[in-house]
Amino acid sequence: MSAKPQDALPIRLTVDDSDSPSDVVDALFLGRFATGEQPFSHSSTIDRVKPGVPLLPPGATVLRSARDDDRSATLSEGNGWTLLVSRWNHGADVTVTAVSAELAEQIHGRTTEGARDEPEPQPENVTMGFWYVSPRRGPYRTTRQIAAGTWDDVRANYTAPVADALDQLMKVTPDDIAGRLLLLHGPPGTGKTSALRTLARSWRDWCQVDCVLDPERLFNDVGYLMDIAIGEDDGSAKGRWRLLLLEDCDELIRGEAKHTAGQALSRLLNLTDGLLGQGRNVLVGVTTNEDLERLHPAVVRPGRCLARIEVGSLTRAESMAWLGREEGDWDGTVGREGATLAELYALRRGHGPASVPARQPGEAGLYL
């Protein structure tokens, strides 16, 4: 007869001067779960805890409490359960072990009831998620309220062909989705990221928007990719779409990507229209500074892109209108080839003349 799991895994605690008191608290918490005395667990993460909330259920006895520079840990217990609360910045991780699943869920609910701080939504804000791999928690998602103007407010920031293409993109609904890839390409400072913020606001009724902060790791780490692509979304209603934003992914989608990025490009394409993306309402938005001609043909093939938009500089006339000047009043601060959005903002702040490289002949077409 084989040994029970708790007998095959003796519990030993070894510490040295690299361990903090919080590390000791974490290790002590696992004892009753590892031995099987309390074999059930329930846990959650709260991004923002309301000020003054103790995260301690009534009747709890505190066993250990430790505070480091950026984290605190509290270990407490009650009849048939043990609770670990790790607090960091404004957030907290709450984990309960107990003699039954029902008791673990009950104590967890008492601990976290009314603890989540939900800022009052502002009409000009949109909730965006941010994914990254945390050394302590692994793949992790947090949310922030991001200011985003309406499309009518920011449309003048884009040259006419780009604005026309974005007009169509802002009006997309789930019924309009054909391809799963959204590609914005063009020189730095032309407003690609600003357009995505506005898109998140325009789509917020039907699409959850998440920005991946470490895209180079995402497509080289299968576990991370599965957590994002297949894992549950943040409490959204069933059928709600998700848009994953990957910024400045030049190495991933340029023509030689198959050789330099290994399997990363294949996994990106598999997420957009392969087996990995089947049954999941997932879109992928990519920004790049690369010219269209340098992108991998598999990325830009017909049918893969929901939208492929080259975001360029405003013309000189458009730049003058943006600055509130007439064409005849031009004083040399804007070159003949116009200016990028970043350069126009710099001019408005009085940071000197714009310097814009000449346009490439034969601008790429825009389509949805």
N, C-alpha and C positions, 0 to 999 in steps of 0.2 A: 504494500500500500504506500503510495507516494506521500511525502510530507505535505502538510498544509502550507499555503503560501507564507503565512506569518512565521512559521517555524523555519522555513527554508531561507528567510531573509532576516537575520538577526539585526536588531536596531542598535547602531552604534553612532555616537556623536563625537566627532573629532574636530577640534577647532585649533586655529593658530592665530598669530597676530594679524593676519589679513582678514579675519572674520570680525564682523561687528556684532554688537548685542542684537540688532535686528535679525541677523543671519541665524543666531542661536534661537530666537523666538520662532522663526520659520521652521527650523528643524524640530523643535519640541512639538510644534503643532501637528506634525505628521505622525507622531508616535501611535496614537489611538487608531488612526485610520490604517496604518501599516500592519498593526498587530491584529486587526479585525474586531477590536472592541467597539469601534464606531465605523462600520464599513460603508456608510453612505455619505455623500458629499453634495453640497449645493453652493455655487459661487457665482459672482457677477462683478463687473467693473462699473463704477460710477465716475463719469468724466468730470463732473462738477458736483461737489457736495455743498448743500446749503450751509452757510455759516451758523455755528452753534449746535449743529446736529451731532450727538455723541457717537452714533453708530455702535450703540451698546444696548441690548434688549433689557427689559426690566428683570431684576433678579440675578443678573450675571455677576460672577465673581472674577475679578481681574487677577490673573496668575502672573503675567509678565507684561511689562511696558517698556519699550525702548524707543529712543528718538535719535536719529542721525541728522546730518546737515540738511538732507533733502527728503527724508522719509521717516515715518514713525510706524511702529508695529505694536499691536495690543493683542495679547492672548487671554481669552476669558473662557469660562465654562459654566455649565448649569447641569441640571439633571438629565444625563444621557446625551449631552452635546458639548462640542468645543468650537470656539469661534476665533478666527484670526482676521484682524482688520489691519491692512497695510495702507497707510495714507501717504500721498505724494502730491506736492503742489496743491491743486484744488480738488484732486480726485482721490479715489480709494478703490482697493480690491477687497472684497468681502467673501470669505469662504467659511462654510460651516460643515463640520462632520458630526454625524449623529448615529444613534442605534437604529434608526429607520429613515427611509427616504422622506416620509411625511413630516417627521420631526425636523429634519434638516431644512426642508422647504419652509416650514412654519417659523423656525428661528431666523432664517435668512430674511423672511418677509418682515418680521418684527424689527429686525436690525435696520433694514433699509427703507422702511415705510416713511414716506415724506422726505427722504434724504436727498433726492435728485433735484438739483437746482436747474430749472428750465428758464432761461432768460425769456422775457416777453418778446415774441416775434415782432420784428419791425418790417413794415411793407417794403422798404428798400433793401432788406437783407435776404439772403438765401442760406440755408443750411447745407454745408459741404462736408463730406467726410475726407479724412486724410489717413492713408494706410502707410505703415512702415514696419520694419522688423525691429522689435525692441530686444535688446540683449537679455532682459529679465522676463518678458512675457511672450516673446516670439512675435508672429504676425499680429498686428494690433491696429485697430481703427479708432480714431477720435474724431470729434465733430467740432466745427466752428461756424459762427454766423459771419458770413462774408458780405460786405457791401457790394451791391451790383445795381447799376443803373438799368432803366428800361431800354429796350432797343431804340425807341424813338429818341431817347436822350443821347445815345452814343452813336447813332447812325452816321452823323457828320464826321466822325473820326476815321472814316474809311473812304477810299476812293470809289467812284461810282460803280465800276464792275464788281468790286468786292461787296459793297453795300447791297447791290442787287442780289448777289448770291446768298448773302447772309439773311436778306429778307425772307427768302424761301426756307432757309434752315431754321430760323426762329419760329416759323409756323408749323414745323413738322409735328405730327401726332403719331402715336403707335401704329395707326393704320397706314401711315405713309412709309414705314421703314422697309427698305429693300436690302441694302447692304448694311453691314455691322461696323464699318470702319469710317471714322470721321478724321480727315486729314487736313490740317492747316499748315501751310508751308510758306516761307518767305523770309526776308532779312530780319535781323533783330530790331526791336523797337517799333514794329508796325502795328502792334495791338492784338496779337494772337491770343494772349492770355486774357486780356480785357474782354475780347469777344466770347471766350469760354465762360467767363463769369456771368455775362449777360445771358448766354445760352442757358446756364444753370437756372437763372431766374425765369426765363421764358418757358422752360420745360418742367418747373418744379412740381406742377400738379400731377405729373405722370412718370417722372424720372428722378431717381436718386443719383446725385453726382458725387463721385469719389476721386480724389487726386492721389496717385501713387507717388510717394516721395522718393522711392528708390527703385525706379523701373528697371535699372540694369540688373538688380537682384531678382526682381519678380519673375522674369522669364528664364532665369538660370536656377531657380529654386522651385522644384515641382510642388513641394508642400505649401509654400507661400502662394503660388499660383492657384492651387486648389482651394485654399482658404478663401481667397478673394472671389474666384470665379464660381465655385460650387457652394461655398458656405452660405449660411443664412444672411440676409441683409438686415439692416438695423431696424427691425420691427415694422418694416414697410408692408403694406397690404399685398396679398398674393397677386401676382401679375404685374406688379410695378417694375418698370425698366430701371436698369442701372447703367450709368456712363462712367467708365474708368478713364481718367485723364492721365496721359503720359507726356510730360513736357520735355522738349529738347532731346528727342530720341534719334539723333542723327545716325549714330553708329548702328542702331537696330534696323533701320529701314533703307539705308543707302544701298547702292547697287552691289557692293562687295560684301554685304552683310552676311551672306550665307557662309563666307569663309571666315570673317572676323568675329561674328557673334554666335557661331556654333548653332545649337538647337533653338536659340532664343527667337529668331525670326520665325521658324516653323511653329513654335508654340503660340506666337502672336497671331499668325494666320489661322491656326487651329481654333483659337478662341473666337475669331471673328466669323468663320464659316465652316469649321471642322467639327469633329465629334465632340470636342471639349465644350463648344458653345451650344450644342444641341439641347433644347429644352430649357435654356436659360435666357432670360431677357437681358442680355448684356451687350452694350455697345462699347467700343474702344475709341477714344479720341487721342490723336497723336499730333504734337506740334514739332516742327523741325525747321531749321534754317537752310536746309538743302534745296537746291534747284530741283524742279520736277524731273529733269533729264537724268539726275543722279540717283533717283530713288529706284529701289528694286522693282522690276516689272511685275513681280507677283503681288506687290503691295497695291499698285495702282491699276491693276487689270479691271476691265469693266465688270460691274456687278458686285465688286467687293466693297466699294466706298458708298456710304450714304451721302457723303459730301467730300469733295476734294477742292479746296479753295486756296489759291495763291493770294496771300495778303501782302500788298505792296505799299509803296509810298503814295501820298496824295499828290496830285498834280500841283503845279505852281498856282493855278487859279483856285483850286480847292484849298490849298494851304493859306492863301491870302484871305479867302472867305472864313476859314477857321480862325485866323488871327483877327478877324474883324476889319480887314483893310480892303480897299478897292484895288483892282488890278493896276490902275494907273498910278497908285501911290507906292508901288513896289520900290523898296529902297536898297535892294541887294542882300537883305537878310535871308531870303529864300532863293535857292539856286534854280536854274532853268528846269531841272528835272524834278522839282518839288521837294518834299520833305517827309520824313517818317513822323508818326505820331509822337514818338519820344522826342524828336528834334523840335517839334512844334511846342510841346510842353516846356522844353528848355528855353525856347525863344520867349514864351509868355512869361517865364520867370526871369528873363533878362540875362541868360547865360551865354549869349553870343550867337553868331550866325550859324545856320544849318549848313552842313556839308554832306551832300548826298551823292553816292556813286551813280554813274549813268545807268539807266535802265538797260536791261538786256533786250536785244531785238526779239520780237515775236513772243509776246507774253502768253503764258499758258491759259487755256480756257478754263472757265469756271462752270461747274455743273452740280446738280443734285441728283 
